[in-house]
Amino acid sequence: MNKEAERLKVDITNYSEVEEIIKEVEPTVVINVTAIADIDEAELEKELAWGINVIGARNVALACEKYQIKYVFLSSDAVFDGNEMCYIIVSRLLEF
């Protein structure tokens, strides 16, 4: 079975909306490229950036985990301060 990828609009800061679309579409993979990627904008709009870049990514990850869907999350290296020589990827989700 060959299906085409589809791009959907959803407010990822709203877990209920994320879960609803996941249930409706029943994807096998979710690729999350949503972000406030402009560093200057993220610094000026900290609450918006946190909502999308952290809460939103977490909401998508939780919904994918709940429905056992593969989740691909793309990010930038801007989260690293450059002071450490080696970074460890942590699989545990942030607790809020």
DSSP file (Angstrom, degrees, kcal/mol; ACC not computed):
  #  RESIDUE AA STRUCTURE BP1 BP2  ACC     N-H-->O    O-->H-N    N-H-->O    O-->H-N    TCO  KAPPA ALPHA  PHI   PSI    X-CA   Y-CA   Z-CA
    1    1 A M              0   0    0      0, 0.0     2,-0.6     0, 0.0     0, 0.0   0.000 360.0 360.0 360.0 125.1    0.0    0.0    0.0
    2    2 A N        +     0   0    0      2,-0.0     2,-0.4     0, 0.0     0, 0.0  -0.934 360.0 178.3-115.3 111.8    1.5    3.3   -1.1
    3    3 A K        -     0   0    0     -2,-0.6     2,-0.2     0, 0.0     0, 0.0  -0.870  26.3-121.6-111.9 146.2    0.0    6.4    0.6
    4    4 A E        -     0   0    0     -2,-0.4     2,-0.1     1,-0.1    -2,-0.0  -0.564  31.8-106.3 -82.0 148.6    1.1   10.0    0.0
    5    5 A A        -     0   0    0     -2,-0.2     2,-0.4     1,-0.0    -1,-0.1  -0.411  35.2-154.1 -69.7 150.6    2.3   12.1    2.9
    6    6 A E        -     0   0    0     -2,-0.1     2,-0.5     2,-0.0    -1,-0.0  -0.988   8.5-143.4-131.4 138.6   -0.1   14.8    4.1
    7    7 A R        -     0   0    0     -2,-0.4     2,-0.4     2,-0.0    -2,-0.0  -0.889  23.7-171.4-101.8 128.1    0.6   18.0    5.8
    8    8 A L        -     0   0    0     -2,-0.5     2,-0.5     2,-0.0    -2,-0.0  -0.909  20.6-131.2-121.5 146.7   -2.0   19.0    8.4
    9    9 A K        +     0   0    0     -2,-0.4     2,-0.3     2,-0.0    -2,-0.0  -0.842  39.8 152.1 -95.4 129.6   -2.5   22.2   10.4
   10   10 A V        -     0   0    0     -2,-0.5     2,-1.2    11,-0.0     3,-0.1  -0.982  51.3-113.7-153.8 144.6   -3.0   21.7   14.1
   11   11 A D    >   -     0   0    0     -2,-0.3     3,-1.9     1,-0.2     7,-0.3  -0.698  30.3-170.1 -80.1  98.5   -2.4   23.7   17.2
   12   12 A I  T 3  S+     0   0    0     -2,-1.2    47,-0.2     1,-0.3    -1,-0.2   0.614  79.1  70.0 -71.7  -9.6    0.3   21.6   18.8
   13   13 A T  T 3  S+     0   0    0      1,-0.1     2,-0.7    46,-0.1    -1,-0.3   0.595  89.6  72.0 -78.3  -8.6    0.1   23.6   22.0
   14   14 A N    <>  -     0   0    0     -3,-1.9     4,-2.0     1,-0.2     3,-0.4  -0.894  67.8-165.7-109.5 102.5   -3.3   22.0   22.6
   15   15 A Y  H  > S+     0   0    0     -2,-0.7     4,-3.1     1,-0.2     5,-0.2   0.880  87.5  55.6 -57.5 -41.4   -2.9   18.3   23.5
   16   16 A S  H  > S+     0   0    0      1,-0.2     4,-2.4     2,-0.2    -1,-0.2   0.898 108.6  47.9 -59.4 -40.9   -6.6   17.5   22.9
   17   17 A E  H  > S+     0   0    0     -3,-0.4     4,-2.0     2,-0.2    -1,-0.2   0.898 112.6  48.9 -67.0 -40.4   -6.4   18.9   19.4
   18   18 A V  H  X S+     0   0    0     -4,-2.0     4,-2.1    -7,-0.3    -2,-0.2   0.947 113.0  46.7 -62.5 -49.2   -3.2   16.9   18.7
   19   19 A E  H  X S+     0   0    0     -4,-3.1     4,-2.5     1,-0.2     5,-0.2   0.894 110.1  54.2 -62.6 -40.1   -4.7   13.7   20.0
   20   20 A E  H  X S+     0   0    0     -4,-2.4     4,-2.2    -5,-0.2    -1,-0.2   0.916 110.6  44.8 -60.6 -44.8   -7.9   14.2   18.0
   21   21 A I  H  X S+     0   0    0     -4,-2.0     4,-2.6     2,-0.2     5,-0.3   0.865 111.6  53.4 -70.3 -34.8   -6.0   14.6   14.7
   22   22 A I  H  X S+     0   0    0     -4,-2.1     4,-2.2     2,-0.2    -2,-0.2   0.925 111.9  45.2 -63.4 -44.9   -3.8   11.6   15.5
   23   23 A K  H  < S+     0   0    0     -4,-2.5    -2,-0.2     1,-0.2    -1,-0.2   0.901 115.8  47.2 -64.5 -40.6   -6.9    9.4   16.2
   24   24 A E  H  < S+     0   0    0     -4,-2.2    -2,-0.2    -5,-0.2    -1,-0.2   0.917 120.6  34.2 -69.0 -45.0   -8.6   10.7   13.1
   25   25 A V  H  < S-     0   0    0     -4,-2.6    -2,-0.2    -5,-0.1    -1,-0.2   0.813  85.1-154.8 -83.3 -31.9   -5.8   10.3   10.6
   26   26 A E     <  -     0   0    0     -4,-2.2    -3,-0.1    -5,-0.3    -4,-0.1   0.951  22.1-169.5  53.9  56.9   -4.2    7.1   12.1
   27   27 A P        -     0   0    0      0, 0.0     3,-0.1     0, 0.0    -1,-0.1  -0.303  28.7-147.9 -73.4 159.7   -0.7    7.9   10.8
   28   28 A T  S    S+     0   0    0      1,-0.3    42,-1.6    41,-0.1     2,-0.3   0.684  88.0  20.7 -93.8 -24.0    2.1    5.3   10.9
   29   29 A V  E     -a   70   0A   0     40,-0.2     2,-0.5     2,-0.0    -1,-0.3  -0.997  64.0-159.2-143.6 139.9    4.7    8.1   11.2
   30   30 A V  E     -a   71   0A   0     40,-2.6    42,-3.1    -2,-0.3     2,-0.6  -0.989   6.9-163.5-118.6 126.8    4.5   11.8   12.4
   31   31 A I  E     -a   72   0A   0     -2,-0.5     2,-0.7    40,-0.2    42,-0.2  -0.944   7.0-160.8-110.7 114.5    7.3   14.1   11.4
   32   32 A N  E     +a   73   0A   0     40,-3.2    42,-2.0    -2,-0.6    -2,-0.0  -0.847  28.8 153.6-101.4 110.2    7.3   17.3   13.5
   33   33 A V        +     0   0    0     -2,-0.7     2,-0.2    40,-0.2    -1,-0.1   0.169  33.5 128.2-114.6  14.0    9.2   20.2   11.9
   34   34 A T        +     0   0    0     18,-0.1     2,-0.3     2,-0.1    40,-0.1  -0.523  31.3 129.4 -73.7 133.6    7.2   22.9   13.7
   35   35 A A        -     0   0    0     -2,-0.2     2,-1.0    40,-0.0     3,-0.1  -0.951  65.9-116.6-173.3 155.0    9.3   25.5   15.5
   36   36 A I        +     0   0    0     -2,-0.3     6,-0.1    13,-0.2    17,-0.1  -0.886  48.0 168.7 -92.2  95.2   10.1   29.1   16.2
   37   37 A A        +     0   0    0     -2,-1.0     2,-0.6     4,-0.0    -1,-0.1   0.692  40.7  97.2 -90.2 -21.2   13.5   28.6   14.7
   38   38 A D     >  -     0   0    0      1,-0.2     4,-2.8    -3,-0.1     5,-0.2  -0.601  64.3-153.0 -73.4 114.7   14.6   32.2   14.5
   39   39 A I  H  > S+     0   0    0     -2,-0.6     4,-2.2     1,-0.2    -1,-0.2   0.887  92.9  50.4 -58.2 -43.3   16.7   32.8   17.6
   40   40 A D  H  > S+     0   0    0      2,-0.2     4,-1.9     1,-0.2    -1,-0.2   0.919 112.4  46.8 -63.2 -43.2   16.0   36.5   17.8
   41   41 A E  H  > S+     0   0    0      1,-0.2     4,-3.1     2,-0.2    -2,-0.2   0.913 110.6  52.6 -64.2 -42.3   12.3   35.9   17.5
   42   42 A A  H  < S+     0   0    0     -4,-2.8     7,-0.3     1,-0.2    -1,-0.2   0.878 109.4  49.7 -61.3 -37.9   12.4   33.2   20.1
   43   43 A E  H >< S+     0   0    0     -4,-2.2     3,-0.5    -5,-0.2    -1,-0.2   0.869 116.1  42.0 -67.9 -36.8   14.2   35.5   22.5
   44   44 A L  H 3< S+     0   0    0     -4,-1.9     2,-0.4     1,-0.2    -2,-0.2   0.858 123.0  38.1 -76.8 -36.7   11.6   38.2   21.9
   45   45 A E  T 3X S+     0   0    0     -4,-3.1     4,-2.8    -5,-0.2    -1,-0.2  -0.519  71.7 156.3-113.0  60.7    8.6   35.9   22.0
   46   46 A K  H <> S+     0   0    0     -3,-0.5     4,-2.6    -2,-0.4     5,-0.2   0.869  72.0  49.3 -59.7 -41.7    9.7   33.5   24.8
   47   47 A E  H  > S+     0   0    0      2,-0.2     4,-2.4     1,-0.2    -1,-0.2   0.925 114.1  45.4 -66.2 -43.7    6.3   32.4   25.8
   48   48 A L  H  > S+     0   0    0      2,-0.2     4,-2.4     1,-0.2     5,-0.3   0.930 114.4  48.8 -63.2 -46.0    5.3   31.6   22.2
   49   49 A A  H  X S+     0   0    0     -4,-2.8     4,-3.0    -7,-0.3     5,-0.5   0.907 112.1  48.5 -61.8 -42.9    8.6   29.8   21.5
   50   50 A W  H  X>S+     0   0    0     -4,-2.6     5,-2.1    -5,-0.2     4,-1.9   0.922 111.2  51.3 -63.5 -43.4    8.3   27.8   24.7
   51   51 A G  I  <>S+     0   0    0     -4,-2.4     5,-2.3    -5,-0.2    -2,-0.2   0.920 121.6  30.6 -60.1 -45.5    4.7   26.8   23.8
   52   52 A I  I  <>S+     0   0    0     -4,-2.4     5,-0.8     3,-0.2    -2,-0.2   0.945 125.5  41.0 -79.8 -50.8    5.5   25.7   20.3
   53   53 A N  I  <5S+     0   0    0     -4,-3.0    -3,-0.2    -5,-0.3    -2,-0.2   0.782 133.3  15.1 -74.1 -28.2    9.1   24.4   20.7
   54   54 A V  I  X5S+     0   0    0     -4,-1.9     4,-2.4    -5,-0.5    -3,-0.2   0.807 131.7  36.1-110.6 -63.1    8.7   22.6   24.0
   55   55 A I  I  ><S+     0   0    0     -5,-2.1     4,-2.7     1,-0.2    -3,-0.2   0.926 121.1  48.2 -62.3 -45.0    5.0   22.1   24.9
   56   56 A G  I  ><S+     0   0    0     -5,-2.3     4,-2.3    -6,-0.3     5,-0.2   0.934 112.5  47.1 -61.8 -47.8    4.0   21.4   21.3
   57   57 A A  H  ><S+     0   0    0     -5,-0.8     4,-2.3     1,-0.2    -1,-0.2   0.897 113.5  50.0 -61.4 -39.5    6.8   19.0   20.7
   58   58 A R  H  X S+     0   0    0     -4,-2.4     4,-2.9     2,-0.2    -2,-0.2   0.912 108.6  52.2 -64.6 -43.1    6.0   17.2   23.9
   59   59 A N  H  X S+     0   0    0     -4,-2.7     4,-2.3   -47,-0.2    -2,-0.2   0.915 111.5  46.0 -60.8 -43.9    2.2   17.0   23.1
   60   60 A V  H  X S+     0   0    0     -4,-2.3     4,-2.5     2,-0.2    -1,-0.2   0.920 113.2  50.1 -65.2 -42.8    3.0   15.4   19.7
   61   61 A A  H  X S+     0   0    0     -4,-2.3     4,-2.5    -5,-0.2    -2,-0.2   0.915 111.2  48.8 -61.4 -43.8    5.4   13.0   21.3
   62   62 A L  H  X S+     0   0    0     -4,-2.9     4,-2.5     2,-0.2    -1,-0.2   0.910 112.1  47.9 -64.2 -42.3    2.9   12.0   24.0
   63   63 A A  H  X S+     0   0    0     -4,-2.3     4,-2.0     2,-0.2    -1,-0.2   0.906 112.9  48.9 -65.4 -41.0    0.1   11.4   21.5
   64   64 A C  H  <>S+     0   0    0     -4,-2.5     5,-2.9     1,-0.2     4,-0.3   0.909 111.9  49.0 -64.3 -41.3    2.5    9.4   19.3
   65   65 A E  H ><5S+     0   0    0     -4,-2.5     3,-1.1     3,-0.2    -2,-0.2   0.928 109.4  52.5 -62.5 -44.5    3.6    7.3   22.3
   66   66 A K  H 3<5S+     0   0    0     -4,-2.5    -1,-0.2     1,-0.3    -2,-0.2   0.883 118.6  35.4 -59.4 -40.4   -0.1    6.7   23.4
   67   67 A Y  T 3<5S-     0   0    0     -4,-2.0    -1,-0.3    -5,-0.1    -2,-0.2   0.236 111.7-117.2-101.8  13.5   -1.0    5.4   19.9
   68   68 A Q  T < 5 +     0   0    0     -3,-1.1     2,-0.4    -4,-0.3    -3,-0.2   0.911  59.4 155.7  53.2  52.1    2.3    3.7   19.3
   69   69 A I      < -     0   0    0     -5,-2.9    -1,-0.2    -6,-0.1   -40,-0.2  -0.882  49.1-109.4-109.1 137.9    3.2    5.9   16.3
   70   70 A K  E     -a   29   0A   0    -42,-1.6   -40,-2.6    -2,-0.4     2,-0.5  -0.443  36.5-156.9 -65.2 137.6    6.7    6.5   15.1
   71   71 A Y  E     -a   30   0A   0    -42,-0.2     2,-0.5    -2,-0.1   -40,-0.2  -0.977  12.7-170.2-126.5 124.4    7.7   10.1   15.8
   72   72 A V  E     -a   31   0A   0    -42,-3.1   -40,-3.2    -2,-0.5     2,-0.5  -0.967   8.5-172.8-114.4 123.8   10.4   12.1   14.0
   73   73 A F  E     -a   32   0A   0     -2,-0.5     2,-0.4   -42,-0.2   -40,-0.2  -0.971   6.1-159.8-121.3 124.9   11.4   15.4   15.6
   74   74 A L        +     0   0    0    -42,-2.0     2,-0.3    -2,-0.5    -2,-0.0  -0.853  20.1 161.3-105.0 139.2   13.7   17.8   13.9
   75   75 A S        -     0   0    0     -2,-0.4     2,-0.2   -40,-0.0   -40,-0.0  -0.810  31.3-111.2-141.8-179.5   15.5   20.5   15.8
   76   76 A S    >   -     0   0    0     -2,-0.3     3,-0.6     1,-0.0     4,-0.0  -0.638  27.4-114.0-111.5 173.3   18.5   22.8   15.6
   77   77 A D  G >  S+     0   0    0     -2,-0.2     3,-1.7     1,-0.2    -1,-0.0   0.396  91.8  99.7 -85.0   3.8   21.8   23.0   17.4
   78   78 A A  G 3   +     0   0    0      1,-0.3    -1,-0.2   -41,-0.1   -41,-0.0   0.626  67.5  69.7 -68.4 -12.7   20.8   26.3   19.0
   79   79 A V  G <  S+     0   0    0     -3,-0.6     2,-0.4     2,-0.0    -1,-0.3   0.630  85.5  82.7 -78.8 -12.4   19.7   24.6   22.2
   80   80 A F    <   -     0   0    0     -3,-1.7     7,-0.0     1,-0.1    -3,-0.0  -0.775  65.8-154.9 -97.9 136.4   23.3   23.8   23.0
   81   81 A D        -     0   0    0     -2,-0.4    -1,-0.1     1,-0.0    -3,-0.0   0.583  35.2-123.4 -86.2  -9.5   25.5   26.5   24.6
   82   82 A G  S    S+     0   0    0      2,-0.1    -2,-0.0     1,-0.0    -1,-0.0   0.468  84.1 108.2  83.9   0.9   28.8   25.0   23.3
   83   83 A N        +     0   0    0      2,-0.0     2,-0.3     0, 0.0    -1,-0.0   0.718  65.8  68.2 -83.8 -21.1   30.3   24.7   26.8
   84   84 A E        -     0   0    0      1,-0.1     3,-0.1     0, 0.0    -2,-0.1  -0.762  68.1-149.9 -99.7 144.7   30.1   20.9   26.9
   85   85 A M  S    S+     0   0    0     -2,-0.3     2,-0.4     1,-0.2    -1,-0.1   0.799  84.5  27.7 -79.6 -29.6   32.2   18.6   24.7
   86   86 A C        -     0   0    0      2,-0.0     2,-0.4     0, 0.0    -1,-0.2  -0.997  66.6-158.6-139.3 134.9   29.6   15.9   24.5
   87   87 A Y        -     0   0    0     -2,-0.4     2,-0.5    -3,-0.1    -7,-0.0  -0.898  11.6-142.8-113.8 144.8   25.8   15.9   24.8
   88   88 A I        -     0   0    0     -2,-0.4     2,-0.5     2,-0.0    -2,-0.0  -0.892  16.1-128.2-107.3 133.4   23.7   12.9   25.7
   89   89 A I        -     0   0    0     -2,-0.5     2,-0.5     2,-0.0    -2,-0.0  -0.689  23.8-154.5 -79.1 126.4   20.3   12.3   24.1
   90   90 A V        -     0   0    0     -2,-0.5    -1,-0.0     1,-0.1    -2,-0.0  -0.899  11.9-167.0-106.3 127.0   17.7   11.8   26.8
   91   91 A S        +     0   0    0     -2,-0.5     2,-0.2     2,-0.1    -1,-0.1   0.666  58.1 101.1 -88.4 -16.3   14.6    9.8   25.9
   92   92 A R  S    S-     0   0    0      1,-0.1     2,-0.1     3,-0.0    -2,-0.1  -0.483  75.3-121.6 -71.5 135.8   12.5   10.7   29.0
   93   93 A L        -     0   0    0     -2,-0.2    -1,-0.1     1,-0.1     2,-0.1  -0.438  33.0 -95.5 -75.2 150.1    9.9   13.4   28.4
   94   94 A L        -     0   0    0     -2,-0.1     2,-0.5   -40,-0.1    -1,-0.1  -0.383  35.4-131.3 -63.5 140.8   10.0   16.6   30.4
   95   95 A E              0   0    0      1,-0.1    -1,-0.1    -3,-0.1    -3,-0.0  -0.841 360.0 360.0 -95.6 129.0    7.8   16.6   33.4
   96   96 A F              0   0    0     -2,-0.5    -1,-0.1     0, 0.0    -2,-0.0   0.364 360.0 360.0-118.4 360.0    5.6   19.7   33.7
